[in-house]
Amino acid sequence: MTKSHAVRTFASIGVDIGKDVFHIVGFSLDGKIALRKKIKRLALEQEFQKLAPALLGWRHASAPTSSAVCCAGSATSLGSSPRSM
């Protein structure tokens, strides 16, 4: 028996980058929140694999950190368009 993994589609995805925990918010085409999830840094790429490529905005507290670089690299490799805010 095989499991089917549906890819979720969003108009845009926001990521609030913390030291060890990220908050992901997905917005539908009409601008409403369709996903709100808190994940650990190590699970970030797995979460992006479950999502269709989208415009991705991330917020970090200070200058770009290794977490921000990790987030952008994972998203870009999976087809998303990352933007720092």
PyMOL Python script that loads the backbone (N, CA, C, O; Angstrom):
from pymol import cmd

cmd.read_pdbstr("""\
ATOM      1  N   MET A   1       0.844  -1.180   0.000  1.00  0.00           N
ATOM      2  CA  MET A   1       0.000   0.000   0.000  1.00  0.00           C
ATOM      3  C   MET A   1       0.888   1.242   0.000  1.00  0.00           C
ATOM      4  O   MET A   1       1.819   1.340   0.800  1.00  0.00           O
ATOM      5  N   THR A   2       0.606   2.182  -0.887  1.00  0.00           N
ATOM      6  CA  THR A   2       1.395   3.413  -0.949  1.00  0.00           C
ATOM      7  C   THR A   2       0.583   4.572  -0.417  1.00  0.00           C
ATOM      8  O   THR A   2      -0.640   4.613  -0.556  1.00  0.00           O
ATOM      9  N   LYS A   3       1.276   5.510   0.191  1.00  0.00           N
ATOM     10  CA  LYS A   3       0.629   6.713   0.704  1.00  0.00           C
ATOM     11  C   LYS A   3       0.706   7.801  -0.338  1.00  0.00           C
ATOM     12  O   LYS A   3       1.746   7.993  -0.968  1.00  0.00           O
ATOM     13  N   SER A   4      -0.383   8.512  -0.523  1.00  0.00           N
ATOM     14  CA  SER A   4      -0.402   9.641  -1.444  1.00  0.00           C
ATOM     15  C   SER A   4      -0.186  10.917  -0.642  1.00  0.00           C
ATOM     16  O   SER A   4      -0.909  11.183   0.317  1.00  0.00           O
ATOM     17  N   HIS A   5       0.796  11.695  -1.030  1.00  0.00           N
ATOM     18  CA  HIS A   5       1.092  12.954  -0.342  1.00  0.00           C
ATOM     19  C   HIS A   5       0.645  14.098  -1.233  1.00  0.00           C
ATOM     20  O   HIS A   5       1.290  14.399  -2.237  1.00  0.00           O
ATOM     21  N   ALA A   6      -0.463  14.739  -0.863  1.00  0.00           N
ATOM     22  CA  ALA A   6      -0.960  15.866  -1.629  1.00  0.00           C
ATOM     23  C   ALA A   6      -0.096  17.092  -1.352  1.00  0.00           C
ATOM     24  O   ALA A   6       0.265  17.359  -0.206  1.00  0.00           O
ATOM     25  N   VAL A   7       0.228  17.827  -2.397  1.00  0.00           N
ATOM     26  CA  VAL A   7       0.998  19.053  -2.257  1.00  0.00           C
ATOM     27  C   VAL A   7       0.008  20.193  -2.051  1.00  0.00           C
ATOM     28  O   VAL A   7      -0.916  20.365  -2.846  1.00  0.00           O
ATOM     29  N   ARG A   8       0.198  20.972  -0.987  1.00  0.00           N
ATOM     30  CA  ARG A   8      -0.699  22.097  -0.699  1.00  0.00           C
ATOM     31  C   ARG A   8      -0.226  23.330  -1.462  1.00  0.00           C
ATOM     32  O   ARG A   8       0.971  23.607  -1.538  1.00  0.00           O
ATOM     33  N   THR A   9      -1.181  24.066  -2.024  1.00  0.00           N
ATOM     34  CA  THR A   9      -0.886  25.245  -2.823  1.00  0.00           C
ATOM     35  C   THR A   9      -1.358  26.512  -2.109  1.00  0.00           C
ATOM     36  O   THR A   9      -2.469  26.568  -1.581  1.00  0.00           O
ATOM     37  N   PHE A  10      -0.491  27.528  -2.104  1.00  0.00           N
ATOM     38  CA  PHE A  10      -0.797  28.818  -1.487  1.00  0.00           C
ATOM     39  C   PHE A  10      -0.368  29.938  -2.417  1.00  0.00           C
ATOM     40  O   PHE A  10       0.533  29.762  -3.236  1.00  0.00           O
ATOM     41  N   ALA A  11      -1.015  31.093  -2.290  1.00  0.00           N
ATOM     42  CA  ALA A  11      -0.615  32.268  -3.065  1.00  0.00           C
ATOM     43  C   ALA A  11       0.734  32.770  -2.563  1.00  0.00           C
ATOM     44  O   ALA A  11       1.598  33.149  -3.354  1.00  0.00           O
ATOM     45  N   SER A  12       0.905  32.770  -1.251  1.00  0.00           N
ATOM     46  CA  SER A  12       2.179  33.175  -0.652  1.00  0.00           C
ATOM     47  C   SER A  12       2.326  32.495   0.699  1.00  0.00           C
ATOM     48  O   SER A  12       1.353  32.050   1.309  1.00  0.00           O
ATOM     49  N   ILE A  13       3.573  32.428   1.145  1.00  0.00           N
ATOM     50  CA  ILE A  13       3.890  31.791   2.418  1.00  0.00           C
ATOM     51  C   ILE A  13       4.814  32.729   3.188  1.00  0.00           C
ATOM     52  O   ILE A  13       5.798  33.225   2.641  1.00  0.00           O
ATOM     53  N   GLY A  14       4.500  32.966   4.437  1.00  0.00           N
ATOM     54  CA  GLY A  14       5.343  33.774   5.300  1.00  0.00           C
ATOM     55  C   GLY A  14       6.034  32.889   6.318  1.00  0.00           C
ATOM     56  O   GLY A  14       5.433  31.957   6.851  1.00  0.00           O
ATOM     57  N   VAL A  15       7.298  33.181   6.587  1.00  0.00           N
ATOM     58  CA  VAL A  15       8.061  32.413   7.571  1.00  0.00           C
ATOM     59  C   VAL A  15       8.685  33.383   8.564  1.00  0.00           C
ATOM     60  O   VAL A  15       9.414  34.296   8.176  1.00  0.00           O
ATOM     61  N   ASP A  16       8.397  33.185   9.835  1.00  0.00           N
ATOM     62  CA  ASP A  16       9.034  33.964  10.903  1.00  0.00           C
ATOM     63  C   ASP A  16      10.164  33.093  11.432  1.00  0.00           C
ATOM     64  O   ASP A  16       9.922  32.028  11.999  1.00  0.00           O
ATOM     65  N   ILE A  17      11.386  33.544  11.248  1.00  0.00           N
ATOM     66  CA  ILE A  17      12.558  32.741  11.551  1.00  0.00           C
ATOM     67  C   ILE A  17      13.043  33.010  12.965  1.00  0.00           C
ATOM     68  O   ILE A  17      13.349  34.144  13.333  1.00  0.00           O
ATOM     69  N   GLY A  18      13.105  31.956  13.736  1.00  0.00           N
ATOM     70  CA  GLY A  18      13.673  32.022  15.077  1.00  0.00           C
ATOM     71  C   GLY A  18      14.972  31.237  15.107  1.00  0.00           C
ATOM     72  O   GLY A  18      15.420  30.721  14.083  1.00  0.00           O
ATOM     73  N   LYS A  19      15.562  31.152  16.264  1.00  0.00           N
ATOM     74  CA  LYS A  19      16.833  30.439  16.382  1.00  0.00           C
ATOM     75  C   LYS A  19      16.667  28.942  16.110  1.00  0.00           C
ATOM     76  O   LYS A  19      17.439  28.354  15.353  1.00  0.00           O
ATOM     77  N   ASP A  20      15.661  28.334  16.731  1.00  0.00           N
ATOM     78  CA  ASP A  20      15.444  26.896  16.571  1.00  0.00           C
ATOM     79  C   ASP A  20      14.051  26.553  16.042  1.00  0.00           C
ATOM     80  O   ASP A  20      13.828  25.436  15.574  1.00  0.00           O
ATOM     81  N   VAL A  21      13.118  27.493  16.109  1.00  0.00           N
ATOM     82  CA  VAL A  21      11.736  27.240  15.715  1.00  0.00           C
ATOM     83  C   VAL A  21      11.301  28.271  14.676  1.00  0.00           C
ATOM     84  O   VAL A  21      11.577  29.462  14.815  1.00  0.00           O
ATOM     85  N   PHE A  22      10.622  27.800  13.641  1.00  0.00           N
ATOM     86  CA  PHE A  22      10.080  28.679  12.602  1.00  0.00           C
ATOM     87  C   PHE A  22       8.559  28.630  12.658  1.00  0.00           C
ATOM     88  O   PHE A  22       7.981  27.600  13.004  1.00  0.00           O
ATOM     89  N   HIS A  23       7.913  29.737  12.319  1.00  0.00           N
ATOM     90  CA  HIS A  23       6.462  29.790  12.199  1.00  0.00           C
ATOM     91  C   HIS A  23       6.144  29.996  10.723  1.00  0.00           C
ATOM     92  O   HIS A  23       6.649  30.929  10.099  1.00  0.00           O
ATOM     93  N   ILE A  24       5.313  29.130  10.170  1.00  0.00           N
ATOM     94  CA  ILE A  24       4.938  29.210   8.758  1.00  0.00           C
ATOM     95  C   ILE A  24       3.466  29.600   8.675  1.00  0.00           C
ATOM     96  O   ILE A  24       2.625  29.026   9.367  1.00  0.00           O
ATOM     97  N   VAL A  25       3.158  30.583   7.821  1.00  0.00           N
ATOM     98  CA  VAL A  25       1.780  30.993   7.585  1.00  0.00           C
ATOM     99  C   VAL A  25       1.552  30.989   6.077  1.00  0.00           C
ATOM    100  O   VAL A  25       2.249  31.681   5.335  1.00  0.00           O
ATOM    101  N   GLY A  26       0.569  30.201   5.627  1.00  0.00           N
ATOM    102  CA  GLY A  26       0.229  30.139   4.210  1.00  0.00           C
ATOM    103  C   GLY A  26      -1.037  30.934   3.939  1.00  0.00           C
ATOM    104  O   GLY A  26      -2.014  30.832   4.681  1.00  0.00           O
ATOM    105  N   PHE A  27      -1.017  31.729   2.867  1.00  0.00           N
ATOM    106  CA  PHE A  27      -2.157  32.562   2.503  1.00  0.00           C
ATOM    107  C   PHE A  27      -2.798  32.052   1.219  1.00  0.00           C
ATOM    108  O   PHE A  27      -2.099  31.753   0.251  1.00  0.00           O
ATOM    109  N   SER A  28      -4.125  31.952   1.206  1.00  0.00           N
ATOM    110  CA  SER A  28      -4.854  31.504   0.024  1.00  0.00           C
ATOM    111  C   SER A  28      -4.908  32.630  -1.010  1.00  0.00           C
ATOM    112  O   SER A  28      -4.464  33.747  -0.745  1.00  0.00           O
ATOM    113  N   LEU A  29      -5.448  32.330  -2.171  1.00  0.00           N
ATOM    114  CA  LEU A  29      -5.541  33.327  -3.243  1.00  0.00           C
ATOM    115  C   LEU A  29      -6.370  34.542  -2.841  1.00  0.00           C
ATOM    116  O   LEU A  29      -6.140  35.639  -3.350  1.00  0.00           O
ATOM    117  N   ASP A  30      -7.335  34.362  -1.930  1.00  0.00           N
ATOM    118  CA  ASP A  30      -8.155  35.497  -1.499  1.00  0.00           C
ATOM    119  C   ASP A  30      -7.549  36.224  -0.291  1.00  0.00           C
ATOM    120  O   ASP A  30      -8.189  37.102   0.288  1.00  0.00           O
ATOM    121  N   GLY A  31      -6.315  35.862   0.090  1.00  0.00           N
ATOM    122  CA  GLY A  31      -5.602  36.569   1.149  1.00  0.00           C
ATOM    123  C   GLY A  31      -5.884  36.091   2.563  1.00  0.00           C
ATOM    124  O   GLY A  31      -5.385  36.674   3.525  1.00  0.00           O
ATOM    125  N   LYS A  32      -6.674  35.041   2.699  1.00  0.00           N
ATOM    126  CA  LYS A  32      -6.989  34.526   4.028  1.00  0.00           C
ATOM    127  C   LYS A  32      -5.938  33.508   4.472  1.00  0.00           C
ATOM    128  O   LYS A  32      -5.320  32.824   3.656  1.00  0.00           O
ATOM    129  N   ILE A  33      -5.761  33.433   5.777  1.00  0.00           N
ATOM    130  CA  ILE A  33      -4.801  32.466   6.321  1.00  0.00           C
ATOM    131  C   ILE A  33      -5.363  31.062   6.130  1.00  0.00           C
ATOM    132  O   ILE A  33      -6.462  30.754   6.592  1.00  0.00           O
ATOM    133  N   ALA A  34      -4.596  30.212   5.442  1.00  0.00           N
ATOM    134  CA  ALA A  34      -5.016  28.845   5.158  1.00  0.00           C
ATOM    135  C   ALA A  34      -4.136  27.820   5.861  1.00  0.00           C
ATOM    136  O   ALA A  34      -4.467  26.634   5.891  1.00  0.00           O
ATOM    137  N   LEU A  35      -3.027  28.264   6.423  1.00  0.00           N
ATOM    138  CA  LEU A  35      -2.109  27.369   7.132  1.00  0.00           C
ATOM    139  C   LEU A  35      -1.376  28.177   8.191  1.00  0.00           C
ATOM    140  O   LEU A  35      -0.922  29.292   7.936  1.00  0.00           O
ATOM    141  N   ARG A  36      -1.269  27.614   9.354  1.00  0.00           N
ATOM    142  CA  ARG A  36      -0.480  28.224  10.429  1.00  0.00           C
ATOM    143  C   ARG A  36       0.204  27.070  11.156  1.00  0.00           C
ATOM    144  O   ARG A  36      -0.462  26.208  11.730  1.00  0.00           O
ATOM    145  N   LYS A  37       1.530  27.058  11.129  1.00  0.00           N
ATOM    146  CA  LYS A  37       2.254  25.922  11.679  1.00  0.00           C
ATOM    147  C   LYS A  37       3.568  26.362  12.313  1.00  0.00           C
ATOM    148  O   LYS A  37       4.239  27.265  11.814  1.00  0.00           O
ATOM    149  N   LYS A  38       3.925  25.718  13.412  1.00  0.00           N
ATOM    150  CA  LYS A  38       5.198  25.962  14.094  1.00  0.00           C
ATOM    151  C   LYS A  38       6.043  24.706  13.894  1.00  0.00           C
ATOM    152  O   LYS A  38       5.605  23.600  14.209  1.00  0.00           O
ATOM    153  N   ILE A  39       7.269  24.886  13.365  1.00  0.00           N
ATOM    154  CA  ILE A  39       8.127  23.734  13.108  1.00  0.00           C
ATOM    155  C   ILE A  39       9.540  23.988  13.612  1.00  0.00           C
ATOM    156  O   ILE A  39       9.962  25.133  13.777  1.00  0.00           O
ATOM    157  N   LYS A  40      10.248  22.919  13.849  1.00  0.00           N
ATOM    158  CA  LYS A  40      11.657  23.032  14.235  1.00  0.00           C
ATOM    159  C   LYS A  40      12.503  23.249  12.988  1.00  0.00           C
ATOM    160  O   LYS A  40      12.119  22.845  11.891  1.00  0.00           O
ATOM    161  N   ARG A  41      13.636  23.879  13.158  1.00  0.00           N
ATOM    162  CA  ARG A  41      14.526  24.217  12.053  1.00  0.00           C
ATOM    163  C   ARG A  41      14.887  22.997  11.205  1.00  0.00           C
ATOM    164  O   ARG A  41      14.925  23.082   9.977  1.00  0.00           O
ATOM    165  N   LEU A  42      15.148  21.881  11.844  1.00  0.00           N
ATOM    166  CA  LEU A  42      15.563  20.686  11.123  1.00  0.00           C
ATOM    167  C   LEU A  42      14.459  20.105  10.240  1.00  0.00           C
ATOM    168  O   LEU A  42      14.751  19.335   9.325  1.00  0.00           O
ATOM    169  N   ALA A  43      13.202  20.458  10.495  1.00  0.00           N
ATOM    170  CA  ALA A  43      12.076  19.935   9.716  1.00  0.00           C
ATOM    171  C   ALA A  43      11.667  20.872   8.580  1.00  0.00           C
ATOM    172  O   ALA A  43      10.705  20.589   7.865  1.00  0.00           O
ATOM    173  N   LEU A  44      12.381  21.977   8.405  1.00  0.00           N
ATOM    174  CA  LEU A  44      11.987  22.995   7.435  1.00  0.00           C
ATOM    175  C   LEU A  44      11.906  22.452   6.008  1.00  0.00           C
ATOM    176  O   LEU A  44      10.899  22.654   5.328  1.00  0.00           O
ATOM    177  N   GLU A  45      12.934  21.780   5.555  1.00  0.00           N
ATOM    178  CA  GLU A  45      12.939  21.296   4.173  1.00  0.00           C
ATOM    179  C   GLU A  45      11.822  20.285   3.935  1.00  0.00           C
ATOM    180  O   GLU A  45      11.205  20.291   2.870  1.00  0.00           O
ATOM    181  N   GLN A  46      11.555  19.421   4.903  1.00  0.00           N
ATOM    182  CA  GLN A  46      10.446  18.465   4.777  1.00  0.00           C
ATOM    183  C   GLN A  46       9.119  19.192   4.613  1.00  0.00           C
ATOM    184  O   GLN A  46       8.278  18.772   3.818  1.00  0.00           O
ATOM    185  N   GLU A  47       8.921  20.278   5.355  1.00  0.00           N
ATOM    186  CA  GLU A  47       7.680  21.047   5.242  1.00  0.00           C
ATOM    187  C   GLU A  47       7.560  21.704   3.875  1.00  0.00           C
ATOM    188  O   GLU A  47       6.482  21.698   3.282  1.00  0.00           O
ATOM    189  N   PHE A  48       8.660  22.276   3.362  1.00  0.00           N
ATOM    190  CA  PHE A  48       8.618  22.898   2.042  1.00  0.00           C
ATOM    191  C   PHE A  48       8.322  21.880   0.950  1.00  0.00           C
ATOM    192  O   PHE A  48       7.710  22.223  -0.062  1.00  0.00           O
ATOM    193  N   GLN A  49       8.745  20.634   1.138  1.00  0.00           N
ATOM    194  CA  GLN A  49       8.464  19.601   0.145  1.00  0.00           C
ATOM    195  C   GLN A  49       6.984  19.287   0.062  1.00  0.00           C
ATOM    196  O   GLN A  49       6.527  18.777  -0.962  1.00  0.00           O
ATOM    197  N   LYS A  50       6.222  19.574   1.105  1.00  0.00           N
ATOM    198  CA  LYS A  50       4.776  19.336   1.128  1.00  0.00           C
ATOM    199  C   LYS A  50       3.999  20.483   0.490  1.00  0.00           C
ATOM    200  O   LYS A  50       2.787  20.381   0.301  1.00  0.00           O
ATOM    201  N   LEU A  51       4.693  21.580   0.154  1.00  0.00           N
ATOM    202  CA  LEU A  51       4.035  22.778  -0.368  1.00  0.00           C
ATOM    203  C   LEU A  51       4.435  23.015  -1.821  1.00  0.00           C
ATOM    204  O   LEU A  51       5.580  22.775  -2.204  1.00  0.00           O
ATOM    205  N   ALA A  52       3.501  23.478  -2.612  1.00  0.00           N
ATOM    206  CA  ALA A  52       3.805  23.852  -3.994  1.00  0.00           C
ATOM    207  C   ALA A  52       4.661  25.122  -3.969  1.00  0.00           C
ATOM    208  O   ALA A  52       4.559  25.910  -3.029  1.00  0.00           O
ATOM    209  N   PRO A  53       5.502  25.333  -4.989  1.00  0.00           N
ATOM    210  CA  PRO A  53       6.288  26.569  -5.042  1.00  0.00           C
ATOM    211  C   PRO A  53       5.383  27.804  -4.951  1.00  0.00           C
ATOM    212  O   PRO A  53       4.305  27.844  -5.545  1.00  0.00           O
ATOM    213  N   ALA A  54       5.838  28.798  -4.205  1.00  0.00           N
ATOM    214  CA  ALA A  54       5.052  30.020  -3.997  1.00  0.00           C
ATOM    215  C   ALA A  54       6.001  31.167  -3.691  1.00  0.00           C
ATOM    216  O   ALA A  54       7.195  30.971  -3.466  1.00  0.00           O
ATOM    217  N   LEU A  55       5.436  32.376  -3.690  1.00  0.00           N
ATOM    218  CA  LEU A  55       6.186  33.535  -3.219  1.00  0.00           C
ATOM    219  C   LEU A  55       6.378  33.341  -1.720  1.00  0.00           C
ATOM    220  O   LEU A  55       5.413  33.106  -0.993  1.00  0.00           O
ATOM    221  N   LEU A  56       7.596  33.438  -1.267  1.00  0.00           N
ATOM    222  CA  LEU A  56       7.926  33.176   0.126  1.00  0.00           C
ATOM    223  C   LEU A  56       8.577  34.408   0.733  1.00  0.00           C
ATOM    224  O   LEU A  56       9.594  34.893   0.238  1.00  0.00           O
ATOM    225  N   GLY A  57       7.980  34.913   1.814  1.00  0.00           N
ATOM    226  CA  GLY A  57       8.568  36.044   2.535  1.00  0.00           C
ATOM    227  C   GLY A  57       8.990  35.579   3.907  1.00  0.00           C
ATOM    228  O   GLY A  57       8.252  34.858   4.579  1.00  0.00           O
ATOM    229  N   TRP A  58      10.179  35.987   4.329  1.00  0.00           N
ATOM    230  CA  TRP A  58      10.596  35.607   5.666  1.00  0.00           C
ATOM    231  C   TRP A  58      11.032  36.826   6.429  1.00  0.00           C
ATOM    232  O   TRP A  58      11.511  37.810   5.866  1.00  0.00           O
ATOM    233  N   ARG A  59      10.850  36.732   7.757  1.00  0.00           N
ATOM    234  CA  ARG A  59      11.214  37.821   8.654  1.00  0.00           C
ATOM    235  C   ARG A  59      12.159  37.261   9.693  1.00  0.00           C
ATOM    236  O   ARG A  59      11.926  36.203  10.277  1.00  0.00           O
ATOM    237  N   HIS A  60      13.230  37.999   9.905  1.00  0.00           N
ATOM    238  CA  HIS A  60      14.166  37.627  10.957  1.00  0.00           C
ATOM    239  C   HIS A  60      14.461  38.862  11.785  1.00  0.00           C
ATOM    240  O   HIS A  60      14.356  39.990  11.302  1.00  0.00           O
ATOM    241  N   ALA A  61      14.830  38.640  13.035  1.00  0.00           N
ATOM    242  CA  ALA A  61      14.972  39.739  13.990  1.00  0.00           C
ATOM    243  C   ALA A  61      16.120  40.689  13.680  1.00  0.00           C
ATOM    244  O   ALA A  61      16.001  41.890  13.921  1.00  0.00           O
ATOM    245  N   SER A  62      17.216  40.183  13.155  1.00  0.00           N
ATOM    246  CA  SER A  62      18.383  41.035  12.926  1.00  0.00           C
ATOM    247  C   SER A  62      18.935  40.790  11.527  1.00  0.00           C
ATOM    248  O   SER A  62      18.200  40.389  10.624  1.00  0.00           O
ATOM    249  N   ALA A  63      20.211  41.029  11.354  1.00  0.00           N
ATOM    250  CA  ALA A  63      20.861  40.782  10.063  1.00  0.00           C
ATOM    251  C   ALA A  63      20.664  39.318   9.675  1.00  0.00           C
ATOM    252  O   ALA A  63      20.484  38.468  10.548  1.00  0.00           O
ATOM    253  N   PRO A  64      20.696  39.015   8.374  1.00  0.00           N
ATOM    254  CA  PRO A  64      20.494  37.622   7.945  1.00  0.00           C
ATOM    255  C   PRO A  64      21.414  36.663   8.702  1.00  0.00           C
ATOM    256  O   PRO A  64      22.622  36.876   8.806  1.00  0.00           O
ATOM    257  N   THR A  65      20.806  35.612   9.219  1.00  0.00           N
ATOM    258  CA  THR A  65      21.529  34.616  10.001  1.00  0.00           C
ATOM    259  C   THR A  65      21.635  33.328   9.211  1.00  0.00           C
ATOM    260  O   THR A  65      21.126  33.230   8.095  1.00  0.00           O
ATOM    261  N   SER A  66      22.293  32.347   9.788  1.00  0.00           N
ATOM    262  CA  SER A  66      22.376  31.050   9.128  1.00  0.00           C
ATOM    263  C   SER A  66      20.993  30.442   8.968  1.00  0.00           C
ATOM    264  O   SER A  66      20.762  29.687   8.024  1.00  0.00           O
ATOM    265  N   SER A  67      20.058  30.756   9.876  1.00  0.00           N
ATOM    266  CA  SER A  67      18.679  30.266   9.742  1.00  0.00           C
ATOM    267  C   SER A  67      18.020  30.850   8.507  1.00  0.00           C
ATOM    268  O   SER A  67      17.317  30.141   7.787  1.00  0.00           O
ATOM    269  N   ALA A  68      18.238  32.139   8.252  1.00  0.00           N
ATOM    270  CA  ALA A  68      17.661  32.790   7.076  1.00  0.00           C
ATOM    271  C   ALA A  68      18.244  32.212   5.795  1.00  0.00           C
ATOM    272  O   ALA A  68      17.520  31.984   4.826  1.00  0.00           O
ATOM    273  N   VAL A  69      19.535  31.976   5.789  1.00  0.00           N
ATOM    274  CA  VAL A  69      20.199  31.398   4.626  1.00  0.00           C
ATOM    275  C   VAL A  69      19.687  29.982   4.387  1.00  0.00           C
ATOM    276  O   VAL A  69      19.454  29.589   3.244  1.00  0.00           O
ATOM    277  N   CYS A  70      19.511  29.220   5.455  1.00  0.00           N
ATOM    278  CA  CYS A  70      18.972  27.863   5.371  1.00  0.00           C
ATOM    279  C   CYS A  70      17.567  27.894   4.775  1.00  0.00           C
ATOM    280  O   CYS A  70      17.245  27.094   3.896  1.00  0.00           O
ATOM    281  N   CYS A  71      16.741  28.805   5.247  1.00  0.00           N
ATOM    282  CA  CYS A  71      15.362  28.938   4.776  1.00  0.00           C
ATOM    283  C   CYS A  71      15.333  29.278   3.287  1.00  0.00           C
ATOM    284  O   CYS A  71      14.601  28.648   2.524  1.00  0.00           O
ATOM    285  N   ALA A  72      16.105  30.247   2.877  1.00  0.00           N
ATOM    286  CA  ALA A  72      16.134  30.673   1.478  1.00  0.00           C
ATOM    287  C   ALA A  72      16.665  29.566   0.574  1.00  0.00           C
ATOM    288  O   ALA A  72      16.127  29.337  -0.508  1.00  0.00           O
ATOM    289  N   GLY A  73      17.709  28.885   1.009  1.00  0.00           N
ATOM    290  CA  GLY A  73      18.291  27.819   0.206  1.00  0.00           C
ATOM    291  C   GLY A  73      17.327  26.664   0.006  1.00  0.00           C
ATOM    292  O   GLY A  73      17.205  26.136  -1.099  1.00  0.00           O
ATOM    293  N   SER A  74      16.645  26.270   1.067  1.00  0.00           N
ATOM    294  CA  SER A  74      15.673  25.176   0.969  1.00  0.00           C
ATOM    295  C   SER A  74      14.531  25.548   0.041  1.00  0.00           C
ATOM    296  O   SER A  74      14.121  24.743  -0.794  1.00  0.00           O
ATOM    297  N   ALA A  75      14.020  26.750   0.180  1.00  0.00           N
ATOM    298  CA  ALA A  75      12.889  27.186  -0.625  1.00  0.00           C
ATOM    299  C   ALA A  75      13.259  27.308  -2.098  1.00  0.00           C
ATOM    300  O   ALA A  75      12.498  26.886  -2.969  1.00  0.00           O
ATOM    301  N   THR A  76      14.414  27.876  -2.374  1.00  0.00           N
ATOM    302  CA  THR A  76      14.852  28.057  -3.757  1.00  0.00           C
ATOM    303  C   THR A  76      15.049  26.709  -4.448  1.00  0.00           C
ATOM    304  O   THR A  76      14.667  26.543  -5.606  1.00  0.00           O
ATOM    305  N   SER A  77      15.638  25.759  -3.749  1.00  0.00           N
ATOM    306  CA  SER A  77      15.884  24.453  -4.357  1.00  0.00           C
ATOM    307  C   SER A  77      14.590  23.723  -4.682  1.00  0.00           C
ATOM    308  O   SER A  77      14.588  22.814  -5.512  1.00  0.00           O
ATOM    309  N   LEU A  78      13.482  24.110  -4.039  1.00  0.00           N
ATOM    310  CA  LEU A  78      12.194  23.477  -4.295  1.00  0.00           C
ATOM    311  C   LEU A  78      11.288  24.328  -5.184  1.00  0.00           C
ATOM    312  O   LEU A  78      10.112  24.008  -5.356  1.00  0.00           O
ATOM    313  N   GLY A  79      11.830  25.412  -5.752  1.00  0.00           N
ATOM    314  CA  GLY A  79      11.088  26.205  -6.736  1.00  0.00           C
ATOM    315  C   GLY A  79      10.394  27.449  -6.233  1.00  0.00           C
ATOM    316  O   GLY A  79       9.783  28.158  -7.033  1.00  0.00           O
ATOM    317  N   SER A  80      10.455  27.752  -4.950  1.00  0.00           N
ATOM    318  CA  SER A  80       9.813  28.961  -4.418  1.00  0.00           C
ATOM    319  C   SER A  80      10.687  30.177  -4.689  1.00  0.00           C
ATOM    320  O   SER A  80      11.862  30.052  -5.035  1.00  0.00           O
ATOM    321  N   SER A  81      10.091  31.360  -4.526  1.00  0.00           N
ATOM    322  CA  SER A  81      10.804  32.632  -4.734  1.00  0.00           C
ATOM    323  C   SER A  81      10.929  33.348  -3.403  1.00  0.00           C
ATOM    324  O   SER A  81      10.013  34.077  -3.022  1.00  0.00           O
ATOM    325  N   PRO A  82      12.037  33.169  -2.672  1.00  0.00           N
ATOM    326  CA  PRO A  82      12.173  33.775  -1.354  1.00  0.00           C
ATOM    327  C   PRO A  82      12.463  35.277  -1.408  1.00  0.00           C
ATOM    328  O   PRO A  82      13.182  35.754  -2.286  1.00  0.00           O
ATOM    329  N   ARG A  83      11.887  36.014  -0.446  1.00  0.00           N
ATOM    330  CA  ARG A  83      12.106  37.450  -0.280  1.00  0.00           C
ATOM    331  C   ARG A  83      12.282  37.740   1.199  1.00  0.00           C
ATOM    332  O   ARG A  83      11.490  37.274   2.018  1.00  0.00           O
ATOM    333  N   SER A  84      13.303  38.498   1.550  1.00  0.00           N
ATOM    334  CA  SER A  84      13.520  38.897   2.930  1.00  0.00           C
ATOM    335  C   SER A  84      12.732  40.156   3.214  1.00  0.00           C
ATOM    336  O   SER A  84      12.665  41.046   2.367  1.00  0.00           O
ATOM    337  N   MET A  85      12.131  40.249   4.397  1.00  0.00           N
ATOM    338  CA  MET A  85      11.355  41.436   4.767  1.00  0.00           C
ATOM    339  C   MET A  85      12.008  42.124   5.939  1.00  0.00           C
ATOM    340  O   MET A  85      11.512  43.148   6.408  1.00  0.00           O
TER     341      MET A  85
END
""", "prot")
cmd.dss("prot")
cmd.show_as("cartoon", "prot")
cmd.util.cbc("prot")
cmd.orient("prot")
